[in-house]
Amino acid sequence: MATQKQSIVITGGAGGIGTACAKAFKDEHLILTDYSQKDVDRAIEDLKKEGITAIGIACDITSKEDIEKLTKFVSDNGTFKALIHTAGVSGTMKDLQKIYDIDLVAPEVLIDAFYELATQGSVAVILSSMMGHTVPPSENYDEALSNPQAQGSFETIKKFIDGSSDMLYNFAKRGTILLTQKHANKWGSKGARIVAVSPGVIETPMGLKAAEEHPERMEMIKKATPLGRNGQPEDIADVVYFLVSDKARFITGTDIIVDGGVVNNIKKM
């Protein structure tokens, strides 16, 4: 009997970091997902030109029905090895509810859904952001951030962000870090792991758009970065590759900051 393929599932697979992750896992069985099938097909075609084979399906990560379709697609096409969740929006989106739903509620729905597929050695890598580390711990909102699907959680967080979409993004990203801590025991009971990765300023289309909106701030961050440069998608993909590998077999329930060292300097500004 043939061994089933172990699948690496990448959300936001058509984005800059998602694509870089696909290239890092080029020898694995890749399943890409993104908001539109057109974007998924384009990403698969681009990878094909580089000799990388992938399959994919569209998925609106704010829809539990779509996530069910995704997990069924994964189950029908092998066994589940890893979820790499790179999909998300930045504070440039002004709809506060959408930012919350996409950047915090959706990650937990995905974590719950893929837990059902997880087995010994499975891994979930959830992308957060260094900006999640600029929000200090507080009993006033951490309970809500840790339970984004609970009634009233969004209303609780709104009290602390002064209507700012950028601030809500930061809070949501703190929430994703808290989710990895919250779900570590549950995943661990299956011999599976869950970790967060917090990128700094990465030169993806989304990152460059943020740079256009806040040029002075972005230049200030670059100058404050100990390594003197912004990150590239590959800087994140290489860390994700390590975290999924057996070399990271004892790392779970934690967050890895990949920001060139800048977040410590930002906190002092």
VOGU-151635 format. One line per field, with one value per residue (C-alpha): residue number from 1; residue in one letter; chain; x, y, z. Coordinates in Angstrom, 1 decimal. Example, Ala and Ser with C-alpha at 12.3 -4.5 7.8 and 13.67 -1.06 7.14 Angstrom:
BEGIN
k (1, 2);
r (a, s);
c (A, A);
c1 (12.3, 13.7);
c2 (-4.5, -1.1);
c3 (7.8, 7.1);
END
This chain:
BEGIN
k (1, 2, 3, 4, 5, 6, 7, 8, 9, 10, 11, 12, 13, 14, 15, 16, 17, 18, 19, 20, 21, 22, 23, 24, 25, 26, 27, 28, 29, 30, 31, 32, 33, 34, 35, 36, 37, 38, 39, 40, 41, 42, 43, 44, 45, 46, 47, 48, 49, 50, 51, 52, 53, 54, 55, 56, 57, 58, 59, 60, 61, 62, 63, 64, 65, 66, 67, 68, 69, 70, 71, 72, 73, 74, 75, 76, 77, 78, 79, 80, 81, 82, 83, 84, 85, 86, 87, 88, 89, 90, 91, 92, 93, 94, 95, 96, 97, 98, 99, 100, 101, 102, 103, 104, 105, 106, 107, 108, 109, 110, 111, 112, 113, 114, 115, 116, 117, 118, 119, 120, 121, 122, 123, 124, 125, 126, 127, 128, 129, 130, 131, 132, 133, 134, 135, 136, 137, 138, 139, 140, 141, 142, 143, 144, 145, 146, 147, 148, 149, 150, 151, 152, 153, 154, 155, 156, 157, 158, 159, 160, 161, 162, 163, 164, 165, 166, 167, 168, 169, 170, 171, 172, 173, 174, 175, 176, 177, 178, 179, 180, 181, 182, 183, 184, 185, 186, 187, 188, 189, 190, 191, 192, 193, 194, 195, 196, 197, 198, 199, 200, 201, 202, 203, 204, 205, 206, 207, 208, 209, 210, 211, 212, 213, 214, 215, 216, 217, 218, 219, 220, 221, 222, 223, 224, 225, 226, 227, 228, 229, 230, 231, 232, 233, 234, 235, 236, 237, 238, 239, 240, 241, 242, 243, 244, 245, 246, 247, 248, 249, 250, 251, 252, 253, 254, 255, 256, 257, 258, 259, 260, 261, 262, 263, 264, 265, 266, 267, 268, 269);
r (m, a, t, q, k, q, s, i, v, i, t, g, g, a, g, g, i, g, t, a, c, a, k, a, f, k, d, e, h, l, i, l, t, d, y, s, q, k, d, v, d, r, a, i, e, d, l, k, k, e, g, i, t, a, i, g, i, a, c, d, i, t, s, k, e, d, i, e, k, l, t, k, f, v, s, d, n, g, t, f, k, a, l, i, h, t, a, g, v, s, g, t, m, k, d, l, q, k, i, y, d, i, d, l, v, a, p, e, v, l, i, d, a, f, y, e, l, a, t, q, g, s, v, a, v, i, l, s, s, m, m, g, h, t, v, p, p, s, e, n, y, d, e, a, l, s, n, p, q, a, q, g, s, f, e, t, i, k, k, f, i, d, g, s, s, d, m, l, y, n, f, a, k, r, g, t, i, l, l, t, q, k, h, a, n, k, w, g, s, k, g, a, r, i, v, a, v, s, p, g, v, i, e, t, p, m, g, l, k, a, a, e, e, h, p, e, r, m, e, m, i, k, k, a, t, p, l, g, r, n, g, q, p, e, d, i, a, d, v, v, y, f, l, v, s, d, k, a, r, f, i, t, g, t, d, i, i, v, d, g, g, v, v, n, n, i, k, k, m);
c (A, A, A, A, A, A, A, A, A, A, A, A, A, A, A, A, A, A, A, A, A, A, A, A, A, A, A, A, A, A, A, A, A, A, A, A, A, A, A, A, A, A, A, A, A, A, A, A, A, A, A, A, A, A, A, A, A, A, A, A, A, A, A, A, A, A, A, A, A, A, A, A, A, A, A, A, A, A, A, A, A, A, A, A, A, A, A, A, A, A, A, A, A, A, A, A, A, A, A, A, A, A, A, A, A, A, A, A, A, A, A, A, A, A, A, A, A, A, A, A, A, A, A, A, A, A, A, A, A, A, A, A, A, A, A, A, A, A, A, A, A, A, A, A, A, A, A, A, A, A, A, A, A, A, A, A, A, A, A, A, A, A, A, A, A, A, A, A, A, A, A, A, A, A, A, A, A, A, A, A, A, A, A, A, A, A, A, A, A, A, A, A, A, A, A, A, A, A, A, A, A, A, A, A, A, A, A, A, A, A, A, A, A, A, A, A, A, A, A, A, A, A, A, A, A, A, A, A, A, A, A, A, A, A, A, A, A, A, A, A, A, A, A, A, A, A, A, A, A, A, A, A, A, A, A, A, A, A, A, A, A, A, A, A, A, A, A, A, A);
c1 (0.0, 1.4, 2.3, -0.1, 1.5, 2.1, 0.6, 2.0, -1.0, -0.3, -2.9, -2.3, -0.4, -0.6, 1.0, 4.7, 5.4, 3.1, 4.9, 8.3, 7.2, 6.0, 9.4, 11.1, 8.9, 9.4, 10.1, 6.9, 3.3, 2.0, -1.6, -2.1, -5.2, -6.1, -9.2, -9.9, -9.4, -7.9, -5.1, -4.6, -4.3, -1.9, 0.4, 0.3, 1.2, 4.1, 5.5, 5.1, 7.5, 10.1, 9.5, 7.5, 4.2, 1.3, -2.5, -4.9, -8.4, -9.9, -10.9, -12.5, -10.9, -13.7, -16.2, -16.4, -18.1, -15.1, -12.6, -14.6, -14.2, -10.4, -9.9, -11.9, -9.7, -6.6, -8.0, -8.9, -5.3, -3.1, -2.4, -1.9, 1.6, 1.6, -0.5, 1.4, -1.1, 0.3, -3.1, -4.1, -4.7, -2.8, -4.1, -4.4, -7.9, -10.1, -12.9, -12.3, -14.6, -13.0, -9.5, -10.5, -12.3, -9.5, -6.5, -7.7, -11.0, -10.0, -6.7, -8.5, -11.1, -8.3, -6.4, -9.6, -10.3, -6.8, -6.5, -9.1, -6.6, -3.5, -1.6, 1.8, 4.3, 1.8, 2.6, 0.7, 2.7, 0.6, 2.0, 1.7, 3.7, 6.4, 3.6, 1.9, 4.8, 4.2, 0.9, 1.6, 0.0, -3.1, -5.9, -8.2, -8.1, -6.0, -8.9, -10.8, -7.8, -7.4, -11.0, -11.8, -14.9, -16.5, -19.4, -18.4, -14.6, -14.5, -16.4, -14.0, -11.0, -12.6, -12.4, -8.6, -7.9, -9.4, -10.9, -7.5, -7.2, -3.4, -3.9, -6.5, -4.0, -1.4, -3.9, -5.1, -1.4, -0.9, -4.0, -2.5, 0.5, -1.8, -3.7, -0.5, -0.1, -3.7, -3.8, -0.4, -1.6, -4.5, -2.2, 0.4, -2.0, -1.8, 2.0, 1.5, 3.0, 1.8, 4.0, 3.8, 6.2, 6.3, 7.8, 9.2, 8.9, 9.0, 9.2, 6.0, 3.3, 1.4, 4.5, 5.3, 1.8, 2.1, 5.4, 3.6, 1.0, 3.5, 6.8, 8.4, 7.5, 8.8, 12.1, 12.4, 11.9, 14.5, 17.1, 16.2, 16.8, 20.1, 20.7, 20.1, 17.6, 14.0, 13.2, 12.6, 9.9, 12.7, 13.8, 10.5, 10.2, 13.5, 12.4, 9.0, 10.8, 12.9, 9.9, 8.0, 11.1, 11.9, 14.8, 12.3, 10.6, 10.7, 9.4, 5.8, 3.4, 5.8, 6.6, 9.7, 10.4, 12.0, 12.5, 16.2, 16.1, 14.0, 11.1, 13.2, 14.2, 10.6, 9.4, 11.8, 10.6);
c2 (0.0, 3.4, 5.9, 8.9, 12.2, 14.5, 17.9, 21.4, 23.7, 27.4, 30.1, 33.4, 31.2, 33.8, 36.5, 37.4, 35.3, 32.5, 32.2, 32.2, 29.5, 27.4, 27.7, 26.7, 23.6, 22.9, 19.2, 18.7, 18.1, 21.6, 22.8, 26.5, 28.5, 32.2, 34.3, 33.8, 30.8, 33.1, 34.1, 30.4, 29.4, 32.2, 31.2, 27.6, 28.5, 30.7, 27.9, 25.5, 27.7, 27.1, 23.4, 23.3, 21.3, 22.5, 22.1, 24.6, 25.7, 29.1, 29.8, 32.8, 32.3, 34.2, 31.5, 28.4, 26.7, 27.5, 26.3, 23.0, 22.7, 23.4, 20.7, 18.2, 19.1, 18.5, 15.2, 14.1, 14.8, 13.1, 13.4, 16.6, 17.6, 21.4, 24.5, 27.6, 30.5, 33.6, 35.1, 38.4, 42.2, 45.2, 48.4, 49.9, 48.3, 50.7, 48.2, 47.4, 44.4, 42.9, 43.3, 41.5, 38.8, 38.1, 38.7, 37.1, 35.2, 33.3, 32.0, 30.4, 28.9, 27.5, 26.2, 24.4, 22.9, 21.7, 20.3, 17.7, 16.6, 16.8, 13.7, 12.9, 15.4, 17.8, 21.5, 24.8, 27.9, 31.1, 34.4, 37.2, 40.4, 42.3, 44.9, 42.3, 42.8, 46.6, 45.8, 45.2, 42.3, 43.4, 41.6, 44.2, 42.8, 39.6, 37.4, 38.8, 38.5, 34.8, 34.1, 36.0, 33.9, 34.7, 37.0, 40.6, 40.1, 42.6, 45.2, 44.8, 45.4, 48.4, 50.3, 50.3, 51.2, 54.7, 53.8, 53.2, 50.4, 50.2, 49.8, 47.1, 45.3, 45.4, 44.1, 41.3, 40.2, 40.1, 37.9, 35.4, 35.0, 34.3, 31.7, 29.7, 29.6, 28.8, 25.8, 24.3, 21.8, 20.6, 20.2, 18.6, 15.9, 14.6, 15.0, 18.0, 21.5, 25.1, 28.2, 31.8, 33.8, 37.5, 39.2, 42.7, 45.0, 42.6, 43.8, 42.1, 43.9, 44.4, 45.7, 48.1, 49.4, 50.2, 51.9, 54.2, 55.1, 55.8, 56.7, 58.6, 55.9, 53.1, 54.9, 55.5, 51.8, 50.8, 53.2, 51.8, 48.2, 46.8, 44.9, 48.0, 46.6, 45.5, 41.8, 39.8, 37.1, 34.4, 35.6, 34.4, 31.3, 29.9, 30.2, 28.6, 25.8, 25.1, 25.3, 22.7, 20.4, 17.8, 20.0, 22.1, 19.1, 20.6, 24.1, 24.8, 27.3, 30.2, 33.0, 33.6, 37.3, 37.7, 41.5, 42.3, 43.2, 46.4, 45.7, 46.4, 49.8, 50.6, 50.1, 52.8, 55.4);
c3 (0.0, -1.1, 1.7, 1.7, 0.9, 3.9, 3.0, 3.8, 3.7, 3.2, 3.6, 1.9, -0.7, -3.4, -1.1, -0.7, 2.4, 1.4, -2.0, -0.3, 2.1, -0.9, -2.4, 0.8, 0.9, -2.8, -2.3, -0.2, -1.1, -1.2, -0.9, -1.4, -0.5, -0.8, -1.0, -4.8, -7.0, -9.6, -7.2, -6.2, -9.9, -10.6, -7.7, -8.7, -12.3, -11.1, -9.0, -11.9, -13.9, -11.3, -11.3, -8.1, -8.0, -5.9, -5.8, -4.3, -3.4, -2.7, 0.9, 2.6, 6.1, 7.7, 6.6, 8.7, 5.7, 3.5, 6.1, 6.3, 2.5, 2.9, 5.5, 3.4, 0.4, 2.6, 3.8, 0.3, -0.9, 1.6, 5.3, 7.2, 8.1, 8.6, 8.5, 7.6, 8.2, 6.4, 5.3, 6.9, 6.4, 7.7, 9.3, 5.9, 5.8, 7.7, 8.5, 12.2, 12.3, 9.2, 10.6, 13.8, 11.9, 9.5, 11.7, 15.0, 14.7, 11.5, 13.0, 15.9, 13.6, 11.5, 14.5, 15.7, 12.2, 11.6, 15.2, 14.0, 11.3, 13.5, 14.4, 16.0, 14.4, 12.9, 13.2, 13.0, 12.3, 12.7, 11.5, 14.0, 13.8, 15.8, 16.4, 18.6, 21.0, 21.2, 23.1, 26.8, 28.6, 30.5, 32.3, 30.8, 27.3, 27.2, 28.1, 25.1, 22.8, 23.9, 23.1, 19.9, 19.1, 22.4, 22.5, 23.2, 22.6, 19.8, 21.8, 24.7, 22.4, 20.7, 24.0, 23.9, 20.3, 19.9, 16.6, 15.0, 12.5, 13.0, 16.7, 16.2, 14.0, 16.8, 19.3, 16.9, 16.5, 20.2, 20.2, 17.7, 20.0, 22.9, 20.8, 20.3, 24.1, 24.7, 22.2, 23.0, 25.5, 23.3, 20.3, 22.5, 23.6, 20.0, 19.9, 17.6, 17.9, 17.5, 17.2, 16.1, 14.0, 14.3, 11.3, 11.3, 8.2, 5.3, 1.7, 0.4, -1.6, 1.7, 3.5, 0.6, 0.7, 4.4, 3.6, 1.0, 3.6, 6.4, 4.7, 7.5, 10.1, 7.8, 7.2, 11.0, 11.6, 9.0, 10.6, 14.0, 12.9, 14.2, 11.0, 9.0, 6.5, 6.0, 5.9, 2.8, 2.5, 2.5, 5.9, 7.3, 5.1, 6.3, 9.9, 9.1, 7.4, 10.5, 12.8, 10.7, 10.6, 13.2, 14.2, 16.0, 17.6, 21.2, 20.3, 20.9, 22.5, 21.8, 19.4, 17.3, 16.5, 13.0, 12.8, 12.5, 16.2, 15.7, 18.1, 21.2, 19.7, 18.7, 22.3, 23.5, 20.9);
END
